Amino acid sequence: MTEQSSPIKYPCEFPIKIMGKSHKDFIHTVVTIVKQHAPDFKDTSMEIKASKNNTYSSITCTIHANSRIQLDALYQELSDHPMVAIVL
């Protein structure tokens, strides 16, 4: 699928939800990866939620997406990281 056929119109604000086991470095690791692909990301804007038993954490990062290539690379790097269970 090309950007021309994508339902997403770039540039845009794009939320990404990242979930993984709660770990002291999880948030820092996610922010570091996100900022590599979206340097203007403000970590003060992210939403963090813990599961009922605090076993898992969910982080929602809204980035300023400039292209599908940028989003694909970000999703791939997050998905490949061992601390990350799911990226939506």
C-alpha distances in whole Angstrom, upper triangle without the diagonal:
4,7,8,6,7,10,11,13,14,17,18,20,18,20,20,22,24,26,29,32,35,36,38,35,32,31,32,30,27,28,28,25,23,25,24,21,22,25,26,26,29,30,33,30,29,30,32,33,35,35,38,40,38,37,33,32,29,27,25,24,23,21,20,17,16,12,9,11,14,13,12,15,17,16,16,20,21,20,22,25,28,29,26,25,22,20,18
4,5,5,6,10,11,12,12,15,16,19,18,20,20,23,25,28,30,34,36,37,38,35,32,32,32,30,27,28,28,24,23,24,23,19,20,24,25,25,28,30,32,29,29,30,32,34,36,37,40,42,40,38,35,33,30,28,26,24,22,20,19,15,14,10,8,10,13,13,12,15,17,17,17,20,22,21,23,26,29,30,27,27,24,21,20
4,5,5,8,8,8,8,11,13,16,15,18,18,22,23,27,29,33,35,36,37,34,31,30,31,29,26,26,26,23,21,22,21,18,18,21,22,22,25,27,29,27,26,28,30,32,35,35,39,41,39,37,34,32,28,26,24,22,20,18,16,12,11,7,6,9,11,11,12,14,16,16,17,20,21,22,24,26,29,30,27,27,24,21,19
4,6,8,9,9,10,13,15,18,17,21,21,25,27,30,33,37,38,39,41,38,35,34,34,32,29,29,30,27,25,26,25,21,21,25,25,25,28,30,32,29,29,31,33,35,37,38,42,44,42,41,37,35,31,30,27,25,22,20,18,15,13,11,10,12,15,15,15,18,20,20,21,24,25,25,27,30,33,33,30,31,27,24,22
4,7,9,10,12,15,16,18,17,20,21,24,26,29,32,35,37,39,40,38,35,34,35,33,29,30,30,27,25,27,26,23,23,26,26,26,29,31,33,30,29,30,33,34,36,37,40,42,40,39,36,34,30,29,26,25,23,21,20,16,15,12,11,14,16,15,15,19,20,19,21,24,25,24,26,29,32,33,29,29,26,23,21
4,5,7,9,12,13,15,14,16,17,20,22,25,28,32,34,35,37,34,31,30,31,29,26,26,27,24,22,24,23,20,20,23,23,23,26,27,29,26,25,27,29,30,33,33,36,38,37,36,32,30,27,25,22,21,19,18,17,13,13,10,8,12,14,12,13,16,17,16,18,21,21,21,24,26,29,30,26,26,22,19,17
4,6,10,12,12,14,13,15,16,19,22,25,28,32,33,35,37,34,31,30,31,30,26,26,28,25,22,24,25,21,21,24,23,23,25,27,28,25,24,25,27,29,31,32,35,37,36,35,31,29,26,24,21,20,18,17,16,14,14,12,11,14,16,14,15,18,18,17,20,23,22,22,25,27,30,30,26,26,22,19,16
4,6,9,8,10,9,12,14,17,20,23,26,30,31,33,34,32,29,27,28,27,23,23,25,22,19,21,21,18,17,20,20,19,22,23,25,22,21,22,25,27,29,30,33,36,34,33,30,27,24,22,19,17,15,14,12,10,10,9,8,12,13,11,13,16,16,15,18,21,20,21,24,26,28,28,25,25,21,18,15
4,6,7,10,10,14,16,19,22,26,29,33,34,35,36,33,30,29,29,28,25,24,26,23,20,21,22,18,17,20,19,19,21,24,25,22,22,24,27,29,32,33,36,38,36,36,32,30,26,24,20,18,15,14,12,9,9,9,10,13,13,12,15,17,17,18,20,22,22,23,26,28,31,30,27,28,24,21,18
3,5,9,10,13,15,19,21,25,28,32,33,34,34,32,29,27,27,26,23,22,23,21,18,18,19,15,14,17,16,16,19,21,23,20,21,23,26,28,31,33,36,38,36,36,32,29,26,23,20,17,14,12,9,7,5,6,8,11,11,11,13,15,15,17,19,21,21,22,25,26,30,29,26,27,24,20,18
4,7,9,13,15,19,21,25,28,31,32,33,33,30,28,26,26,25,22,21,22,20,17,17,17,14,12,14,13,14,17,19,21,18,19,22,25,27,30,32,36,38,35,35,31,28,25,22,19,16,13,10,7,5,4,7,10,12,11,11,14,16,15,17,20,21,21,23,25,26,29,29,26,27,24,21,19
4,6,10,13,16,19,23,26,29,30,31,31,29,26,24,24,24,21,19,21,19,16,16,18,14,12,15,13,13,15,17,19,16,16,19,22,24,27,29,32,35,32,32,29,26,22,19,16,13,10,8,6,5,7,9,11,14,12,11,15,16,15,16,19,20,20,22,24,25,28,27,24,26,22,19,17
4,7,10,13,16,20,23,26,27,28,28,26,23,21,21,21,18,17,19,17,14,15,17,14,11,14,12,10,12,14,15,12,13,15,18,21,24,26,29,31,29,29,26,22,19,16,12,10,6,6,5,6,9,11,13,15,13,11,15,16,14,15,19,19,18,20,23,24,26,25,22,23,20,17,15
4,7,10,13,17,20,23,24,25,26,24,21,19,20,19,16,15,17,16,12,14,16,13,11,14,13,11,13,14,16,12,12,14,16,19,22,23,27,29,26,26,23,20,16,14,10,8,5,5,6,6,10,11,11,13,11,9,12,14,12,12,16,17,15,17,20,21,23,22,19,20,17,13,11
4,7,10,13,17,20,20,22,23,21,18,16,18,17,14,14,16,15,11,14,16,14,12,15,14,11,13,13,14,11,9,10,13,15,18,20,23,25,23,23,19,16,13,10,6,6,4,6,9,9,13,14,14,16,13,11,13,15,12,12,15,16,14,15,19,19,21,19,16,17,14,11,9
4,6,10,13,17,18,19,21,19,15,14,16,15,11,12,14,12,10,13,15,12,12,15,15,12,13,13,15,12,10,10,12,14,16,18,21,23,21,20,16,14,10,8,6,5,6,8,11,11,14,14,13,15,13,9,12,13,10,9,12,13,10,12,15,15,18,16,13,13,10,7,6
4,7,10,14,15,17,18,17,13,12,15,14,10,12,15,13,11,15,17,15,15,18,18,14,15,13,15,13,10,9,10,11,13,14,18,19,17,17,13,10,7,6,4,6,9,11,14,14,18,18,17,18,16,13,14,15,12,10,13,14,10,11,15,14,16,14,11,11,8,6,5
4,7,10,12,13,15,14,10,10,12,11,8,10,13,11,10,14,15,15,15,18,18,15,16,14,16,14,11,10,10,11,12,13,17,18,15,14,11,8,6,5,6,8,11,13,16,16,20,19,18,19,16,13,14,15,11,9,12,12,8,9,12,11,12,10,7,8,6,5,7
4,7,9,11,14,13,9,10,13,12,10,13,15,14,14,17,18,18,19,21,22,18,19,16,18,17,13,12,10,9,10,10,14,14,12,11,7,6,4,6,9,11,14,17,20,20,23,23,21,22,20,17,17,17,14,12,14,14,10,10,13,11,11,9,6,6,5,6,9
4,6,8,12,11,8,10,13,11,10,13,15,14,15,18,19,20,21,22,24,20,21,18,20,19,15,14,11,11,10,10,14,13,11,9,6,6,7,9,12,14,18,19,23,23,26,26,24,24,22,19,19,19,16,14,15,14,11,10,12,10,9,6,5,5,7,9,12
4,6,10,10,8,11,13,12,12,15,17,17,18,21,22,23,24,25,26,23,23,19,21,21,17,16,13,12,9,9,12,11,9,6,4,6,9,11,15,17,21,22,26,26,30,29,28,28,25,23,23,22,19,18,18,17,14,14,15,12,10,7,7,7,10,13,15
4,7,9,7,9,12,12,12,15,16,17,18,20,22,23,24,25,26,22,21,18,19,20,16,15,11,10,8,9,12,10,7,5,5,5,9,11,15,17,20,22,26,27,30,30,29,29,27,24,25,24,21,20,21,19,15,16,17,14,12,9,10,11,13,15,17
4,5,5,8,10,10,11,14,15,16,17,19,21,22,23,24,25,22,21,18,19,20,17,16,13,13,11,12,15,13,10,9,8,8,12,13,16,18,22,23,27,27,31,31,30,29,27,25,25,24,21,20,21,18,16,17,17,13,12,8,11,12,15,17,20
4,6,8,8,10,12,13,14,16,17,19,20,22,23,23,24,21,20,16,18,20,17,16,13,14,12,15,17,15,12,12,11,11,13,14,17,18,22,23,27,28,31,32,31,30,27,26,27,25,22,22,23,20,17,19,19,15,14,11,13,16,18,19,22
4,6,5,6,9,10,11,12,14,15,17,19,20,20,21,18,18,15,17,18,16,16,13,15,14,17,19,18,14,14,13,11,13,13,16,16,20,21,24,25,28,29,28,27,24,23,24,22,19,19,20,16,14,16,16,12,12,9,11,14,17,17,20
4,6,5,6,9,10,11,12,14,16,17,18,19,20,17,17,13,16,17,13,14,11,12,12,14,17,16,13,12,10,8,10,9,13,13,17,18,22,23,26,26,25,25,22,20,21,19,16,16,17,14,11,13,14,10,10,7,8,11,13,14,16
4,5,5,6,9,10,11,12,14,16,16,16,17,14,13,10,12,13,10,11,9,11,11,14,18,18,14,14,12,9,9,8,11,11,14,16,19,20,23,24,24,24,21,19,20,19,15,16,17,15,12,15,16,13,13,10,10,13,14,14,16
4,6,5,6,9,10,11,12,15,15,15,16,13,13,10,12,14,12,13,12,15,15,18,21,21,17,17,15,12,13,11,13,12,16,16,19,21,23,24,24,24,20,20,21,19,15,17,18,15,13,16,16,13,14,11,12,16,17,16,19
4,6,5,6,9,10,11,13,14,14,17,14,15,12,15,16,14,15,14,16,16,19,22,22,18,17,15,13,13,11,14,13,16,16,19,20,22,23,22,21,18,18,18,16,13,14,15,11,9,12,12,9,11,8,9,13,14,14,17
4,5,5,6,9,10,11,12,13,15,12,13,10,13,14,11,12,11,14,15,17,21,21,18,17,14,11,11,8,10,9,12,13,16,17,19,20,20,19,16,14,16,14,10,11,13,10,7,11,12,9,11,9,8,12,12,11,13
4,5,5,6,9,10,10,10,11,9,9,7,10,11,9,12,12,15,16,19,23,23,20,19,17,13,13,9,10,8,11,11,14,15,18,19,20,19,16,15,17,15,11,13,15,12,10,14,15,13,15,13,12,15,15,14,16
4,6,5,6,9,10,10,12,10,11,10,13,14,13,15,15,18,20,22,26,26,22,22,19,16,16,13,14,12,14,13,16,16,18,20,20,19,15,15,17,14,11,13,14,11,10,14,14,12,14,13,13,17,17,15,18
4,6,5,7,9,10,12,11,13,12,15,16,14,16,16,19,20,22,26,26,23,22,19,16,15,13,13,11,13,12,15,14,16,17,17,15,12,12,13,10,7,10,10,7,7,11,11,9,13,12,11,15,15,13,15
4,5,5,6,8,10,7,10,9,13,13,11,14,15,18,20,22,26,26,23,22,19,16,14,11,11,8,10,8,11,11,14,15,15,14,11,10,12,10,7,9,11,9,8,12,13,12,15,14,13,16,15,12,14
4,5,5,4,7,6,9,9,12,13,12,16,17,20,22,25,28,29,25,25,22,19,17,14,14,10,11,9,11,12,14,15,16,15,12,12,14,12,9,13,14,12,12,15,16,15,18,17,16,19,18,16,17
4,6,6,9,9,12,13,16,16,16,19,20,23,24,27,31,31,28,27,24,21,20,17,16,13,14,12,13,13,14,15,15,14,10,12,13,10,8,12,13,10,11,15,15,14,17,17,16,20,19,16,18
4,6,9,9,12,13,17,16,15,18,20,23,25,27,31,31,28,27,24,21,19,16,15,12,12,9,10,9,10,11,12,10,7,8,10,8,6,10,11,9,11,14,14,15,18,18,16,19,18,15,16
4,5,6,9,11,14,13,13,17,18,22,24,27,30,31,28,28,24,21,19,16,14,10,10,7,7,7,9,11,13,12,8,9,12,11,8,12,14,13,13,16,17,17,21,20,18,21,19,16,17
4,6,9,11,14,14,14,18,20,23,26,28,32,33,29,29,26,23,21,17,16,13,12,9,9,11,12,14,16,15,11,13,16,14,12,15,17,15,15,19,20,19,22,21,20,23,22,19,20
4,6,9,12,11,13,17,19,23,25,28,32,33,30,30,27,23,21,17,16,12,11,8,8,10,11,14,17,17,13,14,17,16,14,17,19,18,17,21,22,22,25,23,22,25,23,20,20
4,6,9,8,9,13,15,19,22,25,28,29,26,26,23,20,17,14,12,8,8,6,7,10,12,15,17,17,13,13,16,15,12,15,18,16,15,19,20,19,22,20,19,22,20,17,17
4,5,6,8,11,14,17,20,24,27,28,25,26,23,19,17,13,12,9,9,8,10,13,16,19,20,21,17,17,20,19,16,18,21,19,17,21,23,21,24,21,20,23,22,19,19
4,5,6,9,11,14,17,20,23,25,21,22,19,16,14,10,10,8,9,10,13,15,18,20,22,22,18,17,20,19,16,17,20,18,16,19,21,19,21,18,18,20,19,17,18
4,6,8,10,14,17,21,23,25,21,23,20,17,15,12,11,10,11,12,14,17,20,23,24,25,21,20,23,23,19,20,23,22,19,22,24,22,24,21,20,23,22,20,20
4,7,10,13,17,20,23,24,21,23,20,16,14,11,9,7,7,9,12,15,18,21,22,23,20,18,21,21,18,19,22,21,18,21,24,22,24,21,20,22,20,18,17
4,7,10,13,16,19,21,18,19,16,13,10,7,6,5,7,9,13,15,19,21,21,22,19,17,20,20,16,16,20,18,16,18,21,19,21,18,16,18,17,15,15
4,7,10,13,16,18,15,17,14,10,8,6,5,7,9,12,16,18,21,23,23,24,21,19,21,22,18,18,21,20,17,19,22,20,21,18,16,17,16,14,14
4,7,10,13,15,12,13,11,7,6,5,7,9,12,15,19,20,24,25,25,26,23,20,22,22,19,18,21,20,16,18,21,18,19,15,14,15,15,14,14
4,7,9,11,9,11,9,6,5,7,9,12,15,18,22,23,27,28,27,28,25,23,24,25,21,20,22,22,18,19,22,20,19,16,15,15,14,15,15
4,7,8,5,7,6,4,6,9,12,15,18,21,25,26,30,30,29,30,28,25,26,26,23,21,23,22,19,19,22,19,18,15,14,14,14,16,16
4,6,5,6,5,6,8,11,14,17,20,24,27,28,32,32,31,32,29,26,27,27,24,22,24,24,20,20,22,20,19,16,15,14,14,16,17
4,6,8,8,10,12,15,17,21,24,27,31,31,35,36,34,35,33,30,31,31,28,26,28,27,24,23,26,24,22,19,18,17,18,20,20
4,5,8,10,13,16,19,22,26,29,32,33,37,37,36,36,34,31,32,32,29,27,28,27,24,24,25,23,21,18,18,17,18,21,22
4,6,7,10,13,17,20,23,26,30,30,34,35,33,34,31,29,29,29,26,24,26,25,21,21,23,20,19,15,15,15,16,19,20
4,7,10,14,17,20,23,26,30,30,34,34,32,32,30,28,28,28,24,23,24,23,19,19,20,18,16,13,13,12,14,17,19
4,7,10,13,16,20,22,26,26,30,30,28,29,27,24,24,24,21,19,21,20,16,16,18,15,14,11,10,9,11,13,15
4,7,10,13,16,19,23,24,27,27,26,27,24,22,22,22,19,17,19,18,14,15,17,15,14,11,10,10,11,12,14
4,7,10,13,16,20,20,24,24,23,24,22,19,20,20,17,15,18,17,13,14,17,15,15,12,10,10,9,10,11
4,6,10,13,16,17,21,22,21,22,19,16,18,18,14,14,16,15,12,14,16,15,16,13,11,12,11,10,10
4,7,10,13,14,18,19,19,20,17,14,17,17,14,13,16,16,13,15,18,16,18,15,13,14,12,10,9
4,6,10,11,15,16,16,18,14,12,15,15,12,12,15,15,12,15,17,16,19,16,14,16,14,11,11
4,7,9,13,14,15,17,14,12,15,16,12,13,17,16,14,17,20,19,22,20,17,19,16,13,12
4,6,9,11,13,14,11,9,13,13,11,12,15,15,14,17,19,19,22,20,18,20,18,14,13
4,6,9,12,13,10,10,14,14,12,14,17,17,17,19,22,22,25,24,21,23,21,17,16
4,6,8,10,7,7,11,11,10,12,15,15,15,18,20,21,24,23,21,22,20,16,15
4,7,8,7,8,11,12,12,14,16,17,18,20,22,23,26,26,24,25,23,19,18
4,5,5,7,9,10,11,13,14,16,17,18,20,22,25,26,23,24,22,18,17
4,5,5,6,8,10,10,12,14,15,16,18,20,24,24,21,22,19,16,15
4,6,5,6,9,10,10,12,14,15,16,19,22,23,20,22,20,16,16
4,6,5,6,9,10,11,12,14,16,17,21,21,19,21,18,15,15
4,5,5,6,8,10,11,12,14,16,19,19,16,18,15,12,11
4,5,5,6,9,10,10,12,14,18,19,16,17,14,11,12
4,6,5,6,9,10,11,13,16,17,15,17,15,12,14
4,5,5,6,8,10,11,15,15,13,15,13,10,11
4,6,5,6,8,10,13,14,11,12,10,7,8
4,6,5,6,9,12,13,11,12,11,9,11
4,5,5,6,10,11,10,12,12,10,13
4,5,5,9,9,7,9,9,7,10
4,6,8,9,6,7,7,6,10
4,6,9,8,9,10,10,14
4,6,6,8,10,11,14
4,6,8,10,12,16
4,7,10,11,15
4,6,7,11
4,7,10
4,7
4
